[in-house]
Amino acid sequence: MDLGALESGIRLFHSAHNRWPTQDEGLAALVERPGNIPESAYRQQLRYVPKDPWGNDYVYRFPGIRNQERFDLYCLGEDGLSKSGGNDRDDINNWDETRSWERYYRRLPAAPLLFVSALTVVGTLIVILTLWTFKTGLLGAQWRRAMEGGSQEKD
């Protein structure tokens, strides 16, 4: 799971419960009901708390230091360490999307969107070719003869 998808889960928690998970609750609040939320009101956002791309825990901080009105979320990067609280060269965070880790910030996967676009193009081409075949090709001639013959028989 990438940082953007995990951040979306936290935002869904906020939408459902009108608050961010506390620092004590952390990311576990996305999979297990915090004690101060009634059972009938709780909506689980994730099936499990994911690990970062290198198998380490994400760091969640609320209130955020960088995002003071919401939360900070970051991973420790490939080396599994952060000496700067999420600003090391290999750290991936939710406050600086200009860094070289853009593939981890994606909100929607690109592959399904490209697949749907390709299907749309292919479907459109099939419709155009079918109509063209009916209008100009053998099928079109047969259809025109059938239509003309059908109207002549009625006279």
N, C-alpha and C positions, 0 to 999 in steps of 0.2 A: 504494500500500500504506500502511496506517495504522500508527501506532506500536505498537498492540496486536498486530497481525499480525506485525510484525517482531520484537517481543519474544517472541512464541510461537516463531518460528524459532530464536531464540537459546536458548530453553528446550529445544527439541527437540535442538539440538546438545548441550546439557548432558546430556540423558537418554541420548543415543546414545554419548557419549564420556566421561561422568562428570567433566566439567570445563567451565568457561566458556571461550570464546575468549580468548586473551591479548590484552593491549593491542596488541602488535605484529601479531598475526593480524587483529584487528578483525573487522568484518562480512564481510570476504572469506572467512573460515573457513567461512561458511555456504554458499559456492558453490564454493570450491576447497580441496582437501585440504591441510591444514597438513603440513609436512614431518615432524613427529613423530607423526603418526597413520598407522599402516600402511594401505596402499591397500585391503586386504581389510576393514578395520574402518571405513573412512570412509563416512559417509552424508551426501550433499549435502542441505541443508535448503531451499535456494532456487535458482532458475535464474539469478538475477542479484541484485546488491546494489541495492535500490531507492533512489530519491531521495525526499525529503520532498514534501509537496503543492506546494511552490514550486520544485521542481527542484534543491534543494540536497542535499548529503550529510547523512546522519544522523551524530550524534556518539556514538560508543561509548566508554565508559571502564570499564576493568577493572584493578584492583578499583574499585568505585564510591566516590565521595565521599559521595553521599547514600544509596546502597544499599551499605553497606560489605561485606556478605557475598555480594554478587553483582555486578551491573553497573549503571552509569548509562547511559541511552539518551535522547537528546533531539535535537530539530531546532531550527534557528536561527530558526524562525518566518518570517513574511512578509518581514521586512526582511533576512533572510540574515545577521544578526549576533547575537552574544550577548555582552554585557558582564559577565554574571553566571554563566557556566557552566551555562546551561540554565534560569535563573530569570527572565529578562526577561519582560515582560508578554505578548509574542507567542511565546515559546518553548514548545514542547510537550515534556514530559518524562515519564519513567516513575516518578517519585516523588511527584507531586502531581496526583492525578486529580480534585481539586476545582476545578481551574481551568476556564475557560470553553471549553476545547477538547475537551469530552467526546466529540464525534463522532470524534476521532482516536484515542481510547482503546479503541474497541469491540473486543471479543474475537470475537464472531460477528456477521456481517452481519444486520441486522434484516429486510431485505426477503425473503430466502429463507424465514425463519421465518414471516413473515406469509403468504407464498404457500402454504406447507405447511398452515398453520392454515386459510386460506381454502378450500383444496382439501378438507380434512377436513370442514369445515362443509358444503360443497356436496355432497360424497359422502354424508354422513349424511342430508342433506335428500332426496337422490335415493332412497336406500334407504327412508326413511320414507314418501315419497310413493308409491313403487312398492308397498310393503306395504299402504298405505291404499287405493290403487286396487284392488288385488286383493281386499281384504276388503270394500270397500263399493261399488265401482264396477262398471261393465259387465264388466270382465275378471274380477272376483270372482264375479259371477253366472254367467258362462260356466264358470269353473273349478269352482264348486260343482255346476252342472248336470252337468258332465263327470264329476266325482267321484261324484255320486249315481247318474248313469246307468251308470257303469262298475261300481258295486257292485250295481246292480239286474240288470245283464246276467249277472253271475256266479251269481245265485240261480237 
